[in-house]
């Protein structure tokens, strides 16, 4: 099979790889669409150290069942499916409550040395597949994974009616958080980002106030707009020390910050302010329990995926897509690779 192989920082190549064989409890999926996650771009650049070359990235994917293992009864050839990337041990306390994201032995498709879906085929455990409802396209289904991340972050600390909310960073995850938060009916939603185009989209998705990071004092502007009080909850969707500190500074006494971003390995916390302001910090990771509700939201038209499915490119343009995303090309924030007709 053809695969897009990560060879080291800044190095990708199309190579012929052996088609994986599913085990008795596994399924072989013919990949139809695989989205490039922001974490894939950071991995490609070598910023995170979470990809071990040579390996195949890709954890936001959809496709069609090609073959199923001997013990698999749920899936048959031709079924339309999408993948849940966290592969837990299946036996620990977290796996037993459908949280393989927290399993200490988990593997993640397309991360570390576990090959993912930027290839013609991917083999996954049967329990890691979800059926795609009628009316949901392969491109849309490939975006269910980031939507579950956003939905899980929201559920960690749901915004409430008449609260003030801040979303720091409006990339794919931040934009999806915004769409979910909007449906909760908060009073004001402040959104900050360094890219004006993203802020235009944030307006369209329901932000009441937008702030251009780098040119405006984000925390100061939010405090001024709220009479010095700050927001009730902030969702940090970048993953840097600077943006975490902005989220904390913009949040009221006794308020909450949900940290979704995961770029920097370490960051300093303003301890005295954090303690004396009695704020709460929530970590959030994955979102396996949210796959069903996320699919329902898409099928019901409650989430606008149009801007995120604008760039569906042939698989053959995969290297170009990584290069242009890594360069921060304006107007290009999400690329979905189409494996249906080429290579």
TAZIQUI-V765463 format. One record per backbone hydrogen bond with DSSP energy under -1.0 kcal/mol. NH is the residue of the N-H (numbers start at 0). CO is the residue of the C=O. If there is no record, write none. Layout:
nh->[NH:NH]
co->[CO:CO]
//
This chain:
nh->[2:3:4:5:6:9:10:12:14:16:25:26:27:28:29:30:31:32:33:34:35:40:41:42:43:44:45:46:51:54:61:62:63:64:65:66:68:70:71:77:78:80:81:82:83:86:95:97:98:101:102:105:106:108:109:110:111:113:115:116:117:118:119:121:123:125:127:128:129:131:135:140:141:142:143:146:147:148:149:150:151:152:153:154:155:161:162:164:165:166:167:168:174:175:176:177:178:179:180:181:183:184:186:187:189:190:191:192:198:199:200:201:202:203:204:205:206:207:208:210:212:212:214:215:217:220:221:222:223:224:225:226:227:228:230:231:232:233:234:235:236:243:244:245:246:247:248:249:250:251:253:254:255:256:257:258:259:260:263:270:273:274:275:276:277:278:279:281:283:289:290:293:294:295:296:297:298:299:300:301:308:312:314:316:317:320:321:322:323:324:325:326:327:328:331:335:336:337:338]
co->[14:117:12:54:10:43:7:4:2:0:22:123:66:121:63:119:61:61:336:59:334:36:37:38:39:40:42:41:111:5:32:80:29:78:27:27:25:23:68:64:75:62:129:60:127:106:91:94:93:98:99:102:86:84:113:107:49:110:55:57:56:116:1:28:26:24:124:125:81:79:132:136:137:139:140:142:143:144:145:146:147:148:149:150:151:184:159:187:232:189:234:191:170:171:172:173:174:175:176:177:180:181:162:162:164:208:166:210:194:195:196:197:198:199:200:202:201:188:188:190:192:210:211:211:215:216:217:218:219:220:221:223:222:225:249:163:163:255:165:257:167:239:240:241:242:243:244:245:247:230:276:251:231:279:233:281:235:235:238:268:269:270:271:272:274:273:254:256:258:286:287:289:290:291:292:293:294:295:297:296:304:335:337:313:314:316:317:318:319:320:321:322:324:323:328:310:33:312:31]
//
